[in-house]
Every structure is written in structure tokens, then in C-alpha cells.
Amino acid sequence: MRAGLKSRIYGHLVTVWVALSVGSIALALMVWLRLGNSLETSLHTARVELGLVDVLASMRAVENAERGYLLTGDQAQLAALSATEGQLPAKFAWLIDATADAPTWQAAVRQLQGTVGRQLQALHRLIDARRRGAVGIPAAAANQEQRDLDELQAIVARVVPGPQTFLAFEATGARRQMQRSLVITLAAGILSLGTGVFAFYLARVASEKEQNERLLAQQALRAERVAQEKSLFMANMSHEIRTPMNAILGFAEMLATGLPAASREHRQALAIQESASSLLQLINNILDLSKAEVGRLEIHRELTDLRELTDFMRMVFAQQIARKGLRFDLVVSADLPTAVLVDRTRLRQVLVNLLANALKFTAQGSITLRTLWQFTPGKSDLGQLALEVQDTGTGIPPGKHEAIFQPFAQVETPGIANAQGSGLGLSIVRRLAERMDGTVTVTSDFGRGSLFRVTFPAVSYSRRSADRSVPGDSDAIDFNRLRPATILVVDDNALNRELLAGMFDPTRHSVQFATNGREAIARLRAALPDLVLMDIRMPEMDGRTAMTEIRKLPRGDQLPIIAVTASSGPDAEPGATAGFSGYVRKPFTRRAIYDEIARFLPLDQSWSLPAPETDARSAGTKVAAGSPALGRELIRLQATRLAKVRATGAISDVKDFARQLSELALAHDCPMLQQYAEELRIAADDYASIRIDKCLDQFPALLAALGQPNPSLPSAARA
């Protein structure tokens, strides 16, 4: 506000300065114009007066010539008279034209012209008499001539002042003009002095402003440098934390997979996984908060099925909510469209943080997740989306409703002794909602619960179905489903190499190792593997440099090289994954590694479903032939889901069908069904329509191999 006031003052001062300068110039110009007009008027007046005097002198000359002729009869006198008389019309014409804008003067000139005309006529009569023989000048004529000359002189005297009068008049006019010039000159000098002072003031103000701008620029550069150092620090810390976290999560997963589910060691391995995952979530929250502060938090909107997303939330939190004896209610608006355009990942992150917060502060009662929708009047493709998370927990103390959204802020909550956390969850929720053009509000009754509402006022929607956003929860990964391959692992961390060795140890794949990019290139020059898992940050030669050199080797440009890095994301470092065939982020799981290498290693075509007469036990299944529960469910899926998949051909439906089969395989401990579901899922991920059709055609053979009847498809499926 102060800067705006200064700017207005400067503007007014500049306006005054310009006005004064223009006024000074205008006054000086007026003085010169008036002085010039005065001089021109004086000169013109003098010329008119001289013309009148000249006319009077000419008449005297005419009279003298006429007297000489009358007395002597000398023709020379008569010639001089004629010459002088001939000049009079031109002189009178000039005088009449020169006095056109002065009526009084012009009247005197015309009077003078009339008098001269009468006098000339009288002179010509006397000359004619002399020519007829008369000698001398009659007394009456002489008297008349004198009277005419006196009249002429009187007329001229009325118009033309005397020399002293004229000089006095001119001196008075000049003095008046000089006084005016002096006043105007003084005024112009004062204005010039003021202009100079004002210019000096403006120069000083501009200098101070420039100095302030220089200081602000230096502060901005310093702040930008601090932000860059902060981002670099966060990236380095993320990398250093994710590298050991990868080993913790990976080995914990391997331990939990190889231990009996009911054993204490299995529970301890799961506890390690859960604790490491919580720590990883904290790291992700800090990174997201850092990105949001510098405006680098990117939003990628895509068509999303919110019913499916909220069902996934219920599945994720079901076990934790049940462990605390709470009830979980899911309410979805009946008007909710099939697909809305939102950032699926960020919206899921918002819901996870809100539900985790509700679970943390709720000891009894229930947690409710509502999805509300309202169509925007007059807009055929927009609506308002609201997500509400309500709990019956401790609530928020009065006056703390805004503080809970501040980073690292925690509110003391009586009765919740183990409510630990970083205080970042709700801050991340607000930042994410604002980046998605939404708002977050909270209402709370202290001691009775809270309601968090995330509102997006303008959300586009579509009538067509969205792709499935939630993958199946099966972790039953079989690397032997892929064609046997030689895999080169390049990583300077011994624990990461050991972890990958453990993942591939029970498989048919051959794994080689290198500790840096230079060693990897040496191995590749000897023999090319089928695939390379390349860490990016390594000593001697990093992964990016090694990848560039590998591409120069014979057939190196066709070698799949997958980047395996602990950076916070594929866009955390400029060009981090450019040129790589794929990307895996640490800490990774067996599924993440499998999903990525499955894009480059083909399925083992030697695997085929057993013939119908093959014994179920020889096929590796633990399901007895004719198992009623599995059989009924498979027959139901064949008549309903398989029919829909064949009818629509949608990739999302194929993935959903594969997920349901995978869940059945886990529930009934059926490896054969699990292998089939995995092959179908991989084909859907690759959008391989021929492989999808081939796999779907094998479903009846799968039923027969499992000892189930092969009923004919219903009419809807055949259609």
C-alpha cells in the first residue's frame, strides 16, 4: 500500500513538472509572438504614415510645378507635374489596401484622396487657361490652392502625429513590452529552477529505487539458491534413505513369504514391513510438501471410477479398522457419474491421509467415507465433487481447526496416548486439494468427532467407463512364467545385489552382477545379456553414462536397460531416465521388478495347460477334483464375467477378470489358476489382443484340467 502511495505521488509530481515546463514554453512563445506583433504593427503604422506624408509632399511638388508653368510657361515644369501626378493613384491604392483593417485611417485616406482629386482638377483648369494665352495666377485661384493645401495638411496632421509624439508612443510601447518580457523571463527562470530541483529529487528517488530493486534481486537470488540447495538436500537425503529402505523392505518381504503365516517370525517380518512402509510414507510426504512449496507438484488428470477407488480404500483400511473394533461405512451418491476427470494417484493420497488421520484419533464408534456429487446447472459436462471423511473420535479443540493444517503441527489430544505421527498428513491434503483446484474444510465437535470435507467445484465427467485404477492385491509372482534369461544387475550397494539375487535365486534365470558402470561395460563387451537392471548413482561411472556407452556397442541400442534408482521420482532429476527402456523406483517389491521385466522378457511358450484327463495333483494343484466351492465360482464367472469380457473386449474388464481369478487362486491355494490369471493380466497390460483371445479360449480347458464340468455358455455369452 505504501509503495502504491509513493507511485501515485511520483505520478502527480511528474504531471506538475510537465505542466510547468509546457506553461513556461507557452509563456515564452506568447511573449515573442506579442513582441513580434507589436513590432510588425509599429512598422506597418510607420509605413502608412510615411505614405500619407509622401502624398502630401507629392501634392506640394505638383503645386510648385503648376505655379512654375503658369508663371513661365516652361514645358519642363508641366512634365514634372505630370510625372508626379501619375504616381498618386498607385500611392492611394497602397494606402487604401494598407488601412483595410483600420476604418478611421481608411476614411482619412479616402478624404485625402477626394481633396487631392478636387485640387488636381482646379490645377488642370488653370493650366488649360495658361495654354489659351492667360498669363499669371488669379488671386482667387491662388487663395483656393492655399486652402486646399491647408486642408490636405490638416487631414495628414490628424492621422500622423508629430515626431516627438511618435517617439514617445513607441518608447511607451517598447517599455511595456520590456516589462512583460522581464516578468515572463523571471517566471520562466523560477520554473526552470523548480524543474531542476524536481529533476534532482526524481534522480535521487530513482537511485534509491534502483538500490532497493538491487537488494530485492539479491534477496531473491539468495532465496532461490536456498531453495535449490533445499531441493538438492531433499533429493540426496531421499536417495540415501531409500537405498537402505529397499533392502529392509525387500528382505522383510522375502522373510514373510518364506515363513509360516501363523508363526511369530512371520508376524515380526510383517511388523518390519509395516514400520518401513510408514517411514517411507513419511519420506514421501516430506518430498511432496517440498515440491508443493516450490510449485513443482504436478497434477495428471485421467478418467477415474470413484466407486472403484473408494472400494479400494475400504479394502486397504479394512484390517486396521477391524483390529480397533470400529465400523466402516461407505456412502456413494446415486448421481455419481461412471468416470470423472481427476488425478487418480493424488486423490487416492488425499483419502489415505484423511482415513489414516481418522483411524488414529478414533478409539470407538465408526468412520464414514462419503462421495457426493452434484451436477452443475447449465453445464452438461461439469459437476461438483465432495469427499467427506467423518469419525466419532476425540475431535479437535476449539481454536485449533486451522493449526492442524500447518506442517509438522500436532494438537494435544486427551485420551490418545499413541497418536504418533509427523504432522504432515493434513498439510499434504490441503496442498494437494489446492493444486487440484479444490478446498478443504473441517467441522468438529470436541470430544465427539470430526468431519473433513474436500470439495472440487468444477470437475469434468464422462459417460464412458474408466480404466481400472486399482490393481489386484495378489503378490503371487512366478518369475518362471517368463522365458529363461540372463540378467545383469549393476549396483554399487551389496545389499541391493543380494536382494535381487534372492529374488531370482529359486528361478530359472541367470543373474550376473557388476558394481559400477565401467565394470558393466566390460562384461557387456564379452557377452550381451538379455536384460540389464542399472542403478543410476554409482562411483567411477554412473548409470546414465554407462547406458550411453552401452548404446554405442554392437546391438547395444536394442538391449533393454531398466533404471533402478532411489530418486524420489522419474522427474526428480533432469533427464534421469532419458534413454532407459524402463524405470523401477527404490524401494521396490517383487511385483514391481516382475511387472517391469515382463515388458521385455516374453512368456515361456513351452508352458501349456494340462490335458483334461491329467490328474489334478500331477498338475500341481492342491484343489481336489470336483471341488464344489471353486467349481461353482468358476462356472459363475464363466457365465457372467467371461461373457462380459468377450462382449466388450475392454482392457479394464480383462484386468478385472484376471484380478478376480487371482483372488480365487489365493483363496483356494490353486497355483494353476494363479498362473492362468497372471498370464491374462500380463497380456492385458501389454494390450496384446491376440494373446488375450488365446488365453480366454483356454478357459474351458482350465476348467477341465481342474476337474470341473464344462457347461455351455449362456445365450448372452454366445452373443
PyMOL commands that set and color helices and strands:
alter all, ss='L'
color gray80, all
select helices_A, chain A and resi 2-72+75-98+103-131+139-159+163-258+264-293+306-323+344-360+403-405+425-435+479-481+494-504+517-526+543-551+556-558+590-597+628-639+641-648+651-668+671-685+689-697+699-705+715-718
alter helices_A, ss='H'
color red, helices_A
select strands_A, chain A and resi 302-304+327-332+339-342+366-375+382-391+439-445+449-462+486-490+510-514+531-535+561-565+582-585
alter strands_A, ss='S'
color yellow, strands_A
deselect
rebuild
show_as cartoon
